[in-house]
Amino acid sequence: MNTTDAQATALALVAPGKGILAADESTPTIAKRLQTIGLRSTEETRRRYREMLFTTAGLGDFISGVILFDETIRQKTGDGEPFVEVLRNQGIVPGIKVDKGAKPLAGFPGEKVTDGLDGLAERLKEYVAVGARFTKWRGVIRIGEEIPTRACMASNAQVLARFAALSQAAGLVPIVEPEVLMDGDHTIERCGEMTGMILRLVFNELAEHRVSLKGMLLKTNMVLPGEDASQRASVAEVAEATLRCLREAVPPAVPGVLFLSGGQDAIPATEHLNAMNQVDRIPWQLSFSYGRALQAPALEAWGGTNVGAGQGALHHRAVCNSAARYGRYSESVERAEEGLAESAPIGLVL
């Protein structure tokens, strides 16, 4: 993939009305999710669940890309079709999570830095061969008493930049994901301060590592109070605080900003995205890269056997978030799409 192709892929991933399905859960994480519906996590149950998601009819009308896990990018449908081909046939771009998770940062209790740079260049070549066209790497920043430290944020920023440079060298579009976690009781102002700081550090490092901003995407958290905070924030306050942070820290050359749901329930994640897309003169495409906010309703509806209900729930949330991309999401859209999802036919067991 040359520079022009990379820029075209980046733009395709943030195409108007579309967003990314984050299906890159690690094996322990997906095991916890399957446990909530009474299923034991095996390679087969994980495969069946993912097949339900990826074979949803019409998904490509609202989903531009899917982030896959190492196991997932190698899996096939029950009929033997590789998941990568299933996605391509819907016009969906396959991508791959390449980090190996956040590990304790030595000397800094309570803080982490993401692992996985060792051997990454060779792994990227393999992922290109199996069909990946973009990559993702997550760095996590936790707010607490006396944290985050600048050292932690600087370490994660440098690792994110090195990942992005290696990805572009391999012909892949990097999605750079610094996430300020919702864990804690911090205020929305504190979240905004820390989000702005990590974003500025990340883009300084990206410049130092000669990463082309036009051939990458930013995935980040919305500016929210901590989940245990005593004072909540309205949809308008979240949108205002998030956009203010982005304007101060993110260069306009970046094609798009993908928001993670970050522990938000499905409807609030859609409402916040919608409010931001109602603001004029934003230099980036404001999109979504949701895991839980897209998958949780589908997982519950599927329940291990009901393919039609699971796909209806996923389609419902994809349509609602597509409307939010245009700033056109409303309660009437939610109700109308919910009715369609509930009337979805019961599918075969995968």
N, C-alpha and C positions, 0 to 999 in steps of 0.2 A: 504494500500500500504506500503510494507516494504522498507528498504533502497535500496535493489537491484532493486525493481520495480520502485522506484522513479528515480534512476539513469538511468534505461532503458527508462523511459518516457522522461526524460530530453534529452537523446540522440536521441530519436525518433523525438522530436520536432525540433532538428537541423540536421536531416538527410540530407545527401548530396543532393543537387538539390531541396530542399524544404524549405518553410518558413511559417510564420504564418500570417493569415488574422486577422487583428484587427477590430472586429465588435462590439466593446464594447462602442459605443457612448451613452452618456446619452440621456435622452428624449429631453432636450432642444437642444442638439447638433444635433441630427438626424432631429429634426424639422426644423432647419436652412438649413440642406442639402436638405430635401424634398422641402422646399420652393423655392430652386433654380430651380426646374423643375416644379413649379406651383402646387405642391401637399400640401394639408393640412395634418399635422401630426395627425393621429389617431392611435389607436392600430392596426386597420386593415391595414392601408397603411404601417405602419412600418413592420407589419408581412409579407405583400406581398413583400415588398422590400427585406427583409431578406430571404424569401423563394426563391426569384429569385437568390440571391447570393449562398445560400447553396446547391441548387439542380443543380448547374452547372455541366454538365457531364464531368468527367475526372478531376475534381478539386483536388481530392486526389492524383493525380500524381505529383502535384507541391506544394500543401498546406498540411503541417503536422498537423496544429492545428488552431483552431479559438477561439479567445477571445470573450466571450459573455457578455452581460449586464444582470442584474438581470431579467428584463422583457423577454429578448430573450431566456434565458436558459429554460424558462417555456412555450415558444410558440410552436405551431405545424403548419404543412403544412395545406393547404386547405383540404387535405384528412385525416387529423387527426394524422399524424405521427409526434412525437416530433422532434424538430430540432436536439436534441442531438443524436437521432437514425439516422437521415438523415446523419449527419456528420460521425458517427461511421461506417455506411454502406459504406462510401467512404474511410475508413481507416484514417479519420481525428480525432485528439484528441480534445475533447471539454474542454474549459477552461473558467474561469470566472474572471471578474474584481471585486475586493472586496473592493477597497477604496471608500470613499464617497466624493471625490473631495477635491481640495485645498482650504483652508480657510485662511483668514488673520492671520498672526502671530502677536500676541499682542506685542506692543512695537516696531515693526519693519515695518514702513510704506513701502508699495510696495512689501512686501515679504509674502510668504504663506507657510503653512505646511499642509500636507494632513491628513484628518480626516478619522475615521472609525475603529479604534482599539477596541472601546467599543463594546462588544458583538460579536467580530469577531470569537472567538472560536466556538460559537454556530452556527453562520452563515455558517462557514466552514463545519460543520457536515451536515447541510442541503444541501449544494452544492455537497458534496460527494454523498449524497443519490440520487440526481437528475442526477448524471452522470459526474460531473466535475472531471478532473484529474490534472488540474494545475490552478494556480491563478496568478493574476497580480495586482501590486500596483504601482501607479505613484506619484513621487514627482517632483515638478517643481521649477526650479531655474531661476530667471530672472536677466539678466545683465543690469545694468543701472548706473547712477551716485551714487557712494558709495554703491552699492549693486552688487552682493549678499554679505551679512555679513557671517562671520563664524558661528554665532549663528543660522542663518537660515539653512545653509547647514548641520550643526551638528544635528539640530532638525529633518530634513528630513531623514538624514542617520540613526538616531536611530529608527525612526518610520518604515523605510523600513526594518531594521533588525528585529524588533519585529514582523512585518507582516510575514517575511520569516520564522522565528522560529515557529510561530503559524501554518503556512501552512504545514511545514514539520511534525509538531506534529500531524496534521490531516491526514497525508499521501498524501499530495498534493505537487506538484512541484511549488515553487514560481518563478515567473518572476519578478525580482527586476528592477524597472524602474526609475532611476534618469534622468530627462531631463533638460538640459540647453536650454532654449527657444531661437528661432531665432529672437524674437522681439527685435528691437533696431538697433543701428548703430555701434555696436562693431566690432572689427577686428577679423579675424580668430585666431590670436594669443591670444586675450583675451578669446575667446571661448575655446581654448585649455587649457589655464591656469585654467579656472573655471571648465571645464569638468574633468580635472585631479584631481583637489582638491576634488570635490564631490565624485568621484569614490574612491579615497583613503580613505575618511571618511566613505563611505558606506562599503568598505571591512574591515576596522578596526572594525566597529560595527558588521558586520556579524560574525567576529571571536569572538568578545566578547559575542555574543548571541549563539555561538556554532552551527551556521548554517553550514550544510554540503555543501561545494562548488560543489561537484559532483552531488548533487541532486537539483541544482537550475540553473537558467539562468539569464544573464544580458541583459536588454533591455536599450539602451541608444541612445543619439543623435550622429550624425556625427559631426565632428568639422568643423563648417561653419562660415563665417562672418554673422553678423546680416542682416536681410532682407533689412534694410535701409542703410547699409554700402556703402560708396562711392567706396571702392575697393572690387571687386569681387574676387573669387578664382577659379582656374581651377580645373577640375576633378582630375588631378594628385596631386595638392596641398591639396585638401580635403582628398584624400586617405592617403597621407603621414602624414598630421597632425593628422588624426584620429588614424592611426596605432601607431604613436609615443605615443600618449596619452594612448592608451590601453596597450602598452608594459610597460609603466611606472607605471600603476595603477592596472591592472587586473591580478590576479593570474592564472597561466596556468591550475590549477585544474578545473576551470570553464569550462563546456563542450562547451558552445557556447555563442556568443554575437549576439543579435538580434538588428538590427538598426531600429529605428523608422524613418518615413519619415519626421516628424516634420515640416510640412508646405511646403516641397519641392513638385514640380510637379512630375508627374509620371516618365518621362524619366530621369531627373537628378538624382532622387533617385536610379534608376536602374543603371545608368552610374557610380555613386559613389560606389555602392556595387560591381559592376563588377571590377573596378580598384583595390579595396582592395583584391579581390579574385585572382588577378593576381600576387600577391606578395607571394614568397616562405617562408616556415618555419614559418607559423603563428600557434601558439599553440591551437587556438580555432577554432571551426566552425564559420564562419562569415555569418550570415543569415539575414533575414528581418522579421519584424513584422509591416507591413504597413497597415495603415487605408486609409487615403486619396489617397495615391499613387496607391492603388489597386482599391479602390471603386469609385473614382471620374469619371473615364471614364465609368464604368459600370452604375453608376447612370444616367449620361447624356444619354447614349445610351438606357437605359431602358425607361426613360421618363414616367414611370408610367404604361406602357402597353406592351412595346415591350420586352418580356422576352428573346427571342432569341438573340437580339442585345445586351442586357445587359449582358447576360451570355457569349456571344462571346467576349465582351470587357474585362470582368473579366478574362476569360481564356487566352486572349492575354497577359495581364499584368502578369499573373501568370507564363506563359511560359517564358516571357522575364526575369523575376526576377529569375526563375530557371536557366536560362542560365548564369545569372550574378553570381549565387552561384558557378559556375565552372570557372568564369572568361572568359566566351565564348560569352557574349552578344556583339552584333555589330549592326550597322545600317541595315545590311542585315537581321539579325534576327528580328529586329523591323519591317521592311517593310514586310517581309514574314508573320509574325504573324498578322500584322495589316490587311493584305489582307484577311487572314482567318477569322478574327473577323468581317470584314465588310460583308463577304459573309454568315455569320451565318443566318439560317432561322428565320423568324419572329415567335415567340412563342405565345402560348395562353396567355390570360390575367389571372393573378393569382388572 
